Every structure is written in structure tokens, then in C-alpha cells.
Amino acid sequence: MFTISRVFGDSKWTRAIFATIIFQAIVAIILESYIFSCHAHEVEIIHRERLNQDAFGPGLVNAYANGRSLLVYYVLFIIAQLFTVVLVLDAIFQKNTIQLIALVAFELGMSAYSIIQFHQASSLFSKTDQTMLALVLAFLGDAHRASKWAEITQMVLMLLCSIVFIFLAYKLYLEFGWQIYKKIGADLAMRDRYKMYQIFMMLLKFDFFFFLGFSIQYLALFIVAWLPEALDTPTYPSVVKELITHIVLSCLVSVAMLALAYWGLRRERKLHMYFFIGLSIASMGYFIFMLVTISNNPNRFIGSKVFLTFFLCVAMVLILASVPAAIICLRNFNHGLINHISHATSITSSSHPMQPTGGAEKQQVGPERWSIE
């Protein structure tokens, strides 16, 4: 009970938004798992009956590639639901209004994807020759569009939950702004430092999701498509080398640099931040290289090009935002913020307002309500 009270406090809005996101995640994951199962069965039938061969025409070959790629995006959608639960809980505990605003955008993005996935599944065979379409539908039978009801339910669920989430996020925005004011006080310089701390922390979390999302998609292409096709061929060593390179550059380096940034920010370690900035610039170069590779090899990325490009572009935008934020946070080191972060994130357990140390700035007190934004 102490832990629950410490995280949620006495606010009905924190409990309401967490209950909403838990309900959404449970129902959405169940629906998405069913959609994944139905769609995987369709793809398996096409593969088993060898309907993905070139002899059946490019329309059916592309439909099979797109259908296989959709399975990865269903898994990413499930991961996104779990990611949202963690970030909502974190935003509540940290009293992070900036993260709540970002979560509203993320929630709307998931709602948009629930509509996109319905359209993608509905139009999977839209470019298939009518003769070939009749053939594949005969093989699929009742398996074709068996998940249609779940996809429609998913759209309705996400749209309704997004509306409720926006309302509750607004209520918490007002509530957290007042609570942070009581904790930090009215010192403008310290307020700005804490605001940048929150922004950078939020960016790191979304960096992690989109870096991970790109890595999962690319690894899925290796495991499902490229490695099996290259088996017992002269190209197999080069494919394995490409796989190892991707794991090192896209997975291990990304996780390492985000971990360095997190601990560097929390402990005010400048060396960690310098490493993060350098690795971010290197990652930007790698992402640009991958973007060019995808653009120049459309046949190799059939069914995956659009979403791989989307995740790469978002990841690059996040890097462009994260590096300047890291530099600003680096300049804010040694001004007393580290001594008060725990106070600002544990409002229910402390009553000391945030003040600068070492006589950096004098505290300015104003009677008006103040928000972190």
C-alpha cells in the first residue's frame, strides 16, 4: 500500500489514467495477438501451397512479402502497448507533464496505426490479378479476413481510449504543474534546468523505442527472409556479416549510448554525455546509410520499405532533438540540480523546495501559479 500511495498519491486522476492504459493494453494485446494468429495462418497457407512463387505473378509475390512484413508490425504494436504502460507509470511517478504531452501524441499515433493496419490487411491482394486472386482465396477459404472483426474492434478501442487518455492527461497536466511548483519553488533558472532534464529524459525513452523498433524490423528480415534464402549459396557469408554488423551498430551501440546518457544525466557525468553525443552523431551516419540502402534496393525491401523508412526518419529526428538537449543539460551540470532531482520526483515523501546551491542564483518568489512548461 505504501508503494501504491507513493506512486499514485491521493489523486483520483493518476489512478484513473493508469487504469485506462492498463485496460487498453490488456484488451489491445489480446486483440492484436488474435490478429497476428489469423494473419500468420494466411501467410503460412500461401507459403505451404507455394503461391509466393514468381510463376503466379508479381502481385501475389508482393502480397506475400507485405503479409509477412505485417506480422512484425503486429508484434511492434504489442510492444508499443507495453511501452505506453511503462511510460505512463513513469510519468506519474516523476510528475512529468512533458512526458504526458508526448504520450498523448504517441497514443494518437497508435490509434492511427490501428486504422492503417486495417487498411493494409484489407488491401493485401488489391494488386493481384483476378485469376490469381480467385486461386489464392480458394486456398485460404475461411482463413481470409478472419480477423476483420478484431481489427475493427481494435480501431474503436484505440480511438475511445485515446479520447479518455487526452482528457485525463489534461487533468494531470494541471495537477502536476501545481505540485511541482510547491516542490521546486519559483526560481526561474532552476525551473529551466529541471525542464530540460525532463525533456531529455523523455527523449531518451522514445529514442529507445524507435531504435529498438527499427532493429526488430531489420532483424526480422534477416531471420525470416534473407538468411533462409541465402542458405547453401555463395552469398551466405556476406549476409551473416551484414547481420553481425547490424546487431553491433544498431542494437548494442544504441543501447550502450542511451545507457550512458541516462547515467550521465542522473549523476552529472560529463564524460558519459560526451560519449553519448559522439555515438549519436555516428548513429545518425549509420541511419542515413541505411536509408540510402533501402531506397536503392526496393526489391530487397518489398513490404518493409515504408515502415523501415518511417522508423529511420523518426529516429533521426529524435537524434537531432536529443543532441542539442544533451548539450544544454551538460551546460547545466554543477548548478545544484543533482541535489534536488530526488525531491522533485518524490513529492509525496519530501517537503523541501528546490533551490540552487552554492549561491548560483537568488530565489524569486511570485504569487502566481506556475507550471513546469
N, C-alpha and C positions, 0 to 999 in steps of 0.2 A: 504493500500500500504506500510505503514511503517513496519507493521508486516511481510509482504511477503519479503520486502527488507532485513529486519533484519535476517530472517531465511535463505534465499537463496543468499543474497548478490548480486553481479553483475556477478556471474559465470553462464555461459550457461550450464555447466556440472551438477550443482546442480539441475537446473530446468529440464534438460533432464532426469536425473536418477529418479527424483521424478515423472515426467510424465510417464516414463516407468513403474514404480512399481504401479502407480495408474491404468494405462491401464491394466496391468497384473492382478491386484487384482479384478477389476470390471468384466473383461471377465471370469477369472478363477472362481470367486464366482458364476456367472450366470451358467456356465457350470457345476460346482460341485453341485449346487442346483438342476439342471435338472437330473444329475446322481443320486443324493440322492433320488429324487422323483420316478424315474423309478425303482430303486433298492428296495425302500421301498414298492412299489406296488407289486413287485415279492415276497418279504418276506411275505406281507400281504395275498397274494393268497395262498401260501404254508401253512400259519397258518390257514386261513379260511377253507381250504379243508382238514385240519388235516393230511397233508402229512409229518409232522415232527414227527409222532408217531414211536415208535420202531418197529412196525409191518412192516414198509416199508424199514427196513434195516438201518444199521449204516451209510452207505454212504449218504443217504438223510438226516438223523439226523444231521450229521456233516456239510453237505452243508447248512442246515437251520441255524445252530449255526454260521457258518462262515459268511453267508449272513447277519445275524442280527448284527454281530460284525462290518462288513464293514460300516454300517450306522454311527457308532460312528467315524470311521476314516475319513469319508467324512466330518463330522462336524469339526473334528480337522484340516483337510486341509483348510477349510474355515477360521477357527480361525488363522491358520498359515499365511494366506494371509493378514489378518488384522494386525497381529503381525509384519509382514515384513514392511508394510506401516509405522507403528508407529516407528519402529527401524530405517528405512531409514531416516525419518524426524528427528528423534533424532540425528542420526549420522551426518546429515547435519548441524544441529544447534550447536552441540557440537564440530564439526570439528574432529570427532573421526575416525581416519584411522584404528585403530584396530578393531572397530566395523564394519567398511566396509568390512574388510577381513573376519570376522566371518559371515557377511551377505552373502558374496559370497558362503561360504560353506553351509549356510542354504538354499540359493536359489538352489544350486545344489542338496541338499537333497530333496527339494520339487519336483524338476524335476524327480529325481529318483523315488519318491513315485508315481508320475503320471503314470510312467511305471509299477510300482508294482501293482497299483490299477487296471490297465487294465488287467494284468495277473491274478490277483485274481478273478476278475469278469468273465473272460473268462474260467477259470478252476474251477469254483464254483462246478460244477456237475461232475468233471472229475473222481471222485472215486465212483460214483453212479452206481449201477447195471443197465445194459442196459434196462431191462424191466421197472424198476422203473424210469429210465431217460425218456423213452418214455411216461410214465404216467404223470410225472411232466411237461414235455414240452407240453403235450396235454392240461393240465390245464392252463399253463402260456400263451400259444398262442403267440400273438404279443408282449406281455409284456417281453418275454425273450430276453435279449440283446438289448432292445430298446434304451439303452444309449450308444451303441457301438461307434456311430459317435462322440458323445460328449467326450468320453474317449480318442479317437484318437486325436481329436482337442485339448483336454487338454494337451496331451503329446507334440504336436507340439508347442503349445503356450508357455509352460513352458521351453522347450528347446531353442526356439528362444529368449524369454525374458531373459533367463539366460545368453546367449551369449552377448546380448546387455548390460546387467547389469554388467557383468565382465569387458567389455570394459570401461563403464562409471565409474565404481568403480576404475579402474586403473588411469583414468584421475583425479579423485578426490583425490586419494592417493597422487599423485604428487602435486596437488594444495594445499591440506590441510597441507602437510608437510612443505611447504614454508610459509603458513600463520601462522602456529603455531610457526615456528622459529622466525618470526617477533614479535610474541606476547611474547613468553617465553624468547627469547634470547638464549645464548649459554651456560648457566650454566648447567653443566652435572648432578650435584646432583639433582637440581630441575627438570630437564628433566626426570630423572629416577623416581622421586616421582610422577610426573604427568602421566607418562606412566603406573605405577602400579594403579594409580587412575582410569585411563581409562579402564584398563584390568578388574579390579574388578567390575566396573560399568557394563561393558559388560557381565561379568559372571552372575551378579545378574539378568539381563534381561532374559538370556537364562535359568537360574535356574527357574525363574517364569514360563516360557513357558512349560518346561518339567515336573516340579512339577504339574502344572495345567493339562497338558496332561494326566499324569498318573491318577490323581484324577478323571478327567472326565470319563476316560475309566472304572475305577473301580466303580464309582457311577452309570454309565450306566448299568453295570452288575447287581448291586443291584436292580435298578428300573425296568429294563426290564425283567430280568430273575429270580433272587433269591427271591426277595420279593413276586412276584406273585405266584411262585412255593411253597413258604413256608406258604402262607396264609392258615389259618384254619388247620395248622399242629403243632405238638409239637415243631418243630424247629424254629417257627416264632420269639419267643423272642430272641433266640441266634443270628438270622440273623439281627434283629433290633439293638441288642447290637453291633454287628460287624460293622454295618453301622455307628452308632454313633461314635464308636472308630475311624473308618476311617476318618470321617468328622473332628474330633478333631485333630488327628495326622497328616493326610495328607493334609488337607485343611487349617484349622485355624492356626496350628503351622507353616506351611510353609510360609503362607502369613505374619504372625507376625514376623518371623525371618528375612525374606527378607526386610520387612519394617524397622526393627531395624538396619539392615546392611546399608540400604540406608541412613537413617538419621544419623546414627553413622559416616558414611564416610563423608557425606556432612558437618556435624557440628563438626567433630573430637571428638566424644563422646566415650571414651574408654569402658565405661560400656555397651553401646549398642553393640559394637563389641565383647565383651566377651560373651554376651548373644547369639549373632549370632553363634560364634564358638561352644559354648556348644550345642545349638539347632541343629546345623549342624551335630555334632557327634551323637546326639540322632536320627536325621533323617536317618543317614546312617545305624544305627542299625535297624530302622523300615523298611527301604528299603531291607536290607538283609533278614529280617524276611519274608517280602512279597515275595521276590524272591524264598526263600525256600518253602513257602506255595504254590506258583504257580507251582513250579517244582514237588512237592509231590502230587498235585491234578490235574492231566491233564484232567480228565473227567469234572471237575467243570469249567475249563477254556477253553473248546473247542471253537475254533475260535478266542480266545483273547490272548492265551498264548504267541505267537510270539511278538506281538506289546507291550503287557504289559511288557514282559521281556526286550524288546528294550528300552522302555521309562525308566524303572527302572535302567538299566545299564548306560544309558546316564546321568540320574540324579545323580547316584553315582559317575560317572567320574567328573561331574560338581562340586560336593561337594568336591572331592579330589583336584580339582583345586582351588575352592573358599576359602577353609580354609587357605591354605598357602598364597594366595593373601591377605586375610583379615589380617593375622599376619604381613605381610610386610607393608601393609597400616597402621596398628596400630603402627608399629615402626616409621612410617614417620610422625606421628602426632606431632604437636608443632614445626614444622620446617618451618613454613611460607606458606605452600601450600594453606591453607584455605583462606588466604588473597588475593590469586591471581586466584583462580578457576574461579571466575566470569569474570575475564579479559580474560582468555584463552578460555572461552566458548562464549564470546560476542565480537568477533574480530572486527566486523563492528562498534561497539559502543564505543570502547576504544582504546587508543594508548599507554598504559603503558606496558612495557615488564615485564615478570615475573622474580622476583628477590628474593633471600632469605631474610628473615627478621632476626633481632637480630644478624647479623654478623656471621651466621652459616657457610657460605662458600663464598669465593670471586668469583665474576662472571668471567668466562673465555670466552673471545671473540675470535672467529675464523672466517675467511673469507669464509669458505666453506658452501655450502647449507646443511641444517640439517633437518632430518626427525625424527618424534617422535619415530619411530621404531629403 
